[in-house]
Amino acid sequence: MAETKDRGAPGYEQARDELMEVVRRLESGGSTLEESLALWERGEELARICRQWLDGARERLDAALAESGDEEAEGEEEEDKGEGGDVAGEEEAAGPGGAGRTG
C-alpha cells in the first residue's frame, strides 16, 4: 500500500470508481480494438491498486484483532488465576467418590 501512495496512484475509492467506469465503457462496446486494449490495461492496473489497498486494510485489521485478542487473553488469564482456588476447593469437597455419590 505504501508503494501505491508513493507513486501518486489514486486512493481506493478513486481507483474503484474509475475501474467501474472502465468496465462500463468496455461493456457498452463501440470502442476500437486499440481503445479496448488500453481500457483493459487500465482496468488491470486499477484492480491491482484496489487489491493493494484492500490487502493493506486486511493486514491492519488482522493486527488490530490480534492485539485485541492478546489483551483479552491476558484479562482471562488474570480471571483464571483468581478462580483457580475455587475449583480445587470444590473437587476436595466432593471427596474421592465424586459428587452425588453416596456410600
N, C-alpha and C positions, 0 to 999 in steps of 0.2 A: 504494500500500500504506500510506503514511503517513496518508492520509485515513481509511482503514479503522480504523487503530489509534486515531486522534484522536477518532473518534465513538463509541468504546466498542463497536464492532462485534466480533463473535466472531472468534477466530483461525481459521486454515484448517481444522484438524481438527474444531473445534466446528461450523463452518458446514457442512462436508461431512457430518458425522453428522446434523445437523438437516435438511439437504437430502435425505438418504436417507430420513429418517423422513417428510418431506413427500411424497416420491414414493410411499412405501409406502402412506400414507394415501389419496392420490389414486387409486392403482391398486386399492385394496381397495374403493372405492366406498362407498356408504351415506351420503355427506355431502350436505347440501343444496347448492343452487347457490351460495348466498352463502358457505358454508363452503369449497366447492371453489375459488371465485374467490379467497378470502382465502389459501388454501393455495398456489394457483398464484402469486399475487403474492409471497408469502413465499419460495417456491421460486426465483422470478426474482431476488429480492434476494440470496438465499444463493448462487445461481450467480454473480452479479456479484462478490460478496465473494470467493468461491473463485478466480474468474478474476483478480481483482486480486492476490491472494496469489501465484498461480502466475506471473503476468506479472512481479511483483517478484522472485520467485525466479529466473526465467529471466534477467532483467537482471543480477542479481548473479552468476549462473553464467557468463554471457557475458563480463562484466567480468573475472571471475577467470581464465577461459580465455584471454582476450585478453592479460591481464597475464602469464600463464604463457607464452603464445606469444611475447610480446615478450622475455621473459627467455631462452627457448630460442633465439630468433633471434640475440640478442646473443652467446650462447655459441657458436653455429655460426659467426658472423662471426669470432670470435676464432680458432676452429679453422681456418677457411678461410685466414686471414692467415698462419698458421703453416705451412700445407701448400702455399701458392701457389708457393713456390720449387721444390718438388719436381716439380710438374707441368711447369714451364717447363724444368727440367733434363732431364726425360725426353724432351720434344719436341726439344731440342737434340741429345741423344744419338742420336735416330733419324735425324737428318740430313735433307736436303732430299727424299730419295726416300721417306721414311716408313719405319716399322718393318717388318721382314720382307721388304723389297725388296732384292734383290741385283743388282749390276750388273756 
